[in-house]
């Protein structure tokens, strides 16, 4: 057995947290091939037994839950019938940058690689700027995607692809397929000369414009980073292509915990990823540690104290661990 450890720098001590066992099974996605499914009130219902499949699009996709039954009477009088072969690429947190890259885009790659002609369906279709940019970069016509309508019976094959939330992440790890997909995209952009090698930079990703998890006294970090010529970046103000280029040419990546750090996937031998974390949240969410493990990027967490008495994953905080942070930077600076 091999235990993978996450090194956490607290103000007064260093903790080695066993995150997960490395001997997990790697699968691209869980796949379900179903027919005679009724889409009604945000549920897929198996007509034969009224079992709710994936209630409210819970991406764990537990079809064997016998307790999930649709208790109301089903009247098909006004139900629309869809006889086409279809596929659901739905992702429950599709608006989030991390989940869009790790959960949703790999399904597009699967769809393209299998040369499927199934009609594509999802439950929400208000794509943001960065999502449209990704579609363009992977040469996918997003207008093919259709929106699920209420009270429709899918008579023929409906393929449902799970996302990584269909796995026990901390036990099984993040499947390697999403990372492979993004590496394919990166290689495509390099081949097209849209991404080129430049002088490596050390970067800090600020969350000052975010609604949550921003550092109230961030100026003390920025003043320190000026000493080491860090580039301060607001990812929301640059294009996806610029983000990929930025991370591809990065050496040290430093950031408060946030979805923008998913871009480490596009790095070219990133020396280290340093994550500033609310100390009450670090043990709850280690997704970036799992990505770093796949990419062989050293990953460190620097603890900071929470300020707001709200859920840890939403809390802003004061940073009070500058000495540890500077030691980590000096250890890895070129």
LINGINOR-V440257 format. One record per residue. RES is the residue in one letter. PHI is phi in radians with two decimals (* if undefined). D_LAST is the distance of its C-alpha to the last C-alpha in Angstrom with 2 decimals. Layout:
{{RES PHI D_LAST} {RES PHI D_LAST}}
This chain:
{{X * 34.90} {X -2.05 31.12} {X -1.65 29.92} {X -1.66 26.67} {X -1.95 25.27} {X -1.76 23.35} {X -1.56 21.54} {X -1.98 22.52} {X -1.64 21.38} {X -1.64 24.53} {X -1.10 25.05} {X -1.97 26.95} {X -2.79 26.04} {X -1.94 23.99} {X -1.98 26.11} {X -1.83 25.96} {X -1.74 27.93} {X -1.32 29.52} {X -1.53 29.28} {X -2.86 31.27} {X -1.55 32.54} {X -1.29 30.68} {X -1.45 33.92} {X -1.81 34.87} {X -1.53 36.75} {X -1.79 34.98} {X -2.29 37.22} {X -1.12 36.60} {X -2.96 39.06} {X -1.52 42.44} {X -2.20 45.23} {X -2.25 48.77} {X -1.98 51.63} {X -2.27 54.41} {X -2.50 57.53} {X 0.93 60.08} {X -1.86 57.52} {X -1.81 58.50} {X -1.64 55.89} {X -2.56 57.47} {X 0.92 56.13} {X 1.19 52.49} {X -2.18 53.52} {X -1.69 54.06} {X -2.09 57.36} {X -1.31 58.75} {X -1.04 62.31} {X -1.09 63.88} {X -2.38 63.14} {X 1.08 61.70} {X -1.32 58.50} {X -1.47 55.58} {X -1.71 52.69} {X 1.12 49.39} {X -0.96 50.88} {X 0.92 49.26} {X 1.05 46.62} {X -1.12 45.10} {X -1.31 42.51} {X -1.27 43.20} {X 0.88 46.12} {X -1.63 48.40} {X -1.30 51.56} {X -1.60 53.25} {X -1.30 53.66} {X -1.22 57.46} {X -1.42 57.62} {X -1.51 56.21} {X -2.04 59.46} {X -1.48 60.46} {X -1.49 63.42} {X -1.42 64.89} {X -1.24 67.40} {X -1.78 66.03} {X -2.01 68.16} {X -1.63 67.24} {X -1.00 69.92} {X -1.82 67.60} {X -1.30 64.53} {X -1.36 62.94} {X -1.89 62.62} {X -1.98 59.63} {X -1.73 60.48} {X -1.42 57.27} {X -1.36 54.58} {X -2.30 51.70} {X -2.49 48.24} {X -1.76 46.54} {X -1.91 42.81} {X -1.11 42.93} {X -2.32 39.97} {X -1.16 40.78} {X -2.01 37.62} {X -1.08 37.23} {X -1.33 36.25} {X -1.42 33.04} {X -1.02 29.90} {X -1.05 28.85} {X -1.23 32.39} {X -1.11 32.99} {X -1.32 30.11} {X -1.45 30.61} {X -1.78 34.40} {X -1.58 36.01} {X -1.00 34.31} {X -1.03 34.55} {X -1.20 38.30} {X -1.12 38.39} {X -1.09 36.72} {X -1.05 39.37} {X -1.01 42.10} {X -1.25 41.04} {X -1.18 40.44} {X -1.53 43.86} {X 0.92 45.54} {X -1.32 47.35} {X -1.96 49.90} {X -1.04 50.39} {X -1.13 50.53} {X -1.68 47.33} {X -2.26 47.80} {X -2.46 45.74} {X -1.70 46.93} {X -2.52 45.00} {X -2.39 44.13} {X -1.52 42.78} {X -1.25 39.54} {X -1.49 36.88} {X -1.01 35.02} {X -1.16 31.91} {X -1.18 34.24} {X -1.11 36.14} {X -1.12 32.96} {X -1.08 32.07} {X -1.00 35.65} {X -1.15 35.38} {X -1.15 32.13} {X -1.66 33.77} {X 1.04 37.07} {X -2.08 39.14} {X -1.47 42.19} {X -1.14 42.02} {X -1.21 45.63} {X -1.22 46.72} {X -1.34 45.92} {X -1.92 49.00} {X -1.75 49.53} {X -1.05 51.55} {X -1.87 54.92} {X -1.22 56.98} {X 1.10 59.91} {X -2.20 59.12} {X -1.75 60.07} {X -1.62 57.91} {X -1.28 60.50} {X -1.65 58.57} {X -1.01 55.21} {X -2.11 52.47} {X -1.61 49.12} {X -2.06 46.89} {X -1.80 43.24} {X -1.37 41.47} {X -1.97 37.88} {X -1.14 35.41} {X -1.26 37.24} {X -1.40 40.06} {X -2.00 38.16} {X -1.45 37.50} {X -0.98 33.74} {X -1.23 32.86} {X -1.66 35.14} {X -1.71 34.79} {X 1.39 31.28} {X -1.38 30.45} {X -0.96 32.12} {X -1.25 29.83} {X -1.03 31.89} {X -1.00 30.37} {X -1.18 26.86} {X -1.06 28.44} {X -1.09 30.15} {X -1.22 27.05} {X -1.19 25.40} {X -1.09 28.63} {X -1.09 28.31} {X -1.04 24.74} {X -1.10 25.96} {X -1.09 28.93} {X -1.19 26.92} {X -1.18 24.77} {X -1.08 28.07} {X -1.42 29.54} {X 1.09 26.57} {X -1.48 26.19} {X -2.14 22.59} {X -2.31 20.50} {X -1.24 16.98} {X -2.34 15.00} {X -1.12 11.63} {X -1.15 9.41} {X -2.17 9.52} {X -1.68 9.11} {X -2.19 12.83} {X -2.13 15.50} {X -1.68 18.91} {X -1.49 21.70} {X -2.00 25.16} {X -1.10 26.95} {X -1.68 29.51} {X -1.37 30.21} {X -1.38 33.52} {X -2.63 32.10} {X 0.94 29.12} {X -1.73 27.62} {X -1.62 26.29} {X -1.10 28.94} {X -1.89 26.84} {X -1.05 23.71} {X -1.04 23.44} {X -1.23 22.03} {X -1.26 19.03} {X -1.10 18.60} {X -1.09 18.99} {X -1.13 16.18} {X -1.21 13.83} {X -1.05 14.87} {X -1.10 13.27} {X -1.94 9.75} {X 1.01 10.99} {X -1.30 11.68} {X -1.55 14.35} {X -1.63 17.47} {X -2.20 19.56} {X -1.84 23.20} {X -1.06 23.67} {X -1.17 27.43} {X -1.79 27.38} {X -2.22 25.83} {X -1.28 27.38} {X -1.05 26.68} {X -1.06 25.59} {X -1.15 23.09} {X -1.15 21.79} {X -1.08 21.46} {X -1.09 19.65} {X -1.06 17.24} {X -1.28 16.36} {X -1.06 16.45} {X -1.89 13.60} {X -1.80 11.48} {X -1.87 8.27} {X -1.73 9.08} {X -2.01 12.82} {X -2.13 14.63} {X -2.85 18.40} {X -1.12 21.78} {X -1.00 23.80} {X -3.07 25.29} {X -1.08 26.30} {X -1.04 23.71} {X -1.21 21.11} {X -0.99 23.23} {X -1.12 21.22} {X -1.03 18.51} {X -0.99 21.10} {X -1.56 20.14} {X -1.22 16.46} {X -2.01 15.29} {X 1.05 13.29} {X -1.01 11.83} {X -1.26 9.45} {X -2.80 11.39} {X -2.00 14.26} {X -1.94 15.21} {X -1.98 18.82} {X -1.59 20.76} {X -2.28 24.28} {X -1.08 27.74} {X -1.10 28.57} {X -1.46 31.97} {X -2.03 30.61} {X -1.03 27.72} {X -1.44 30.17} {X -1.52 32.13} {X -2.44 29.63} {X -2.10 26.98} {X -1.02 27.00} {X -1.22 23.26} {X -1.11 22.81} {X -1.18 25.23} {X -1.14 23.43} {X -1.03 20.09} {X -1.09 22.16} {X -1.12 23.57} {X -1.70 20.22} {X 1.02 18.59} {X -1.77 15.92} {X -1.03 15.33} {X -2.27 17.08} {X -2.20 17.53} {X -1.92 20.17} {X -1.93 20.33} {X -1.19 24.03} {X -2.51 25.72} {X -1.51 29.43} {X -1.31 31.76} {X -1.94 34.00} {X -1.38 36.57} {X -1.54 39.22} {X -2.24 38.94} {X -1.01 37.58} {X -0.96 34.10} {X -1.31 32.73} {X -1.94 33.90} {X -1.31 33.14} {X -1.33 31.14} {X -2.70 29.58} {X -1.65 28.36} {X -1.66 24.86} {X -2.36 25.20} {X -2.28 22.25} {X -1.15 19.69} {X -1.11 18.96} {X -1.11 18.04} {X -1.08 15.82} {X -1.14 13.86} {X -1.10 13.59} {X -1.14 12.23} {X -1.12 9.52} {X -1.10 8.63} {X -1.17 8.93} {X -2.01 6.48} {X -1.20 3.80} {X -1.36 0.00}}
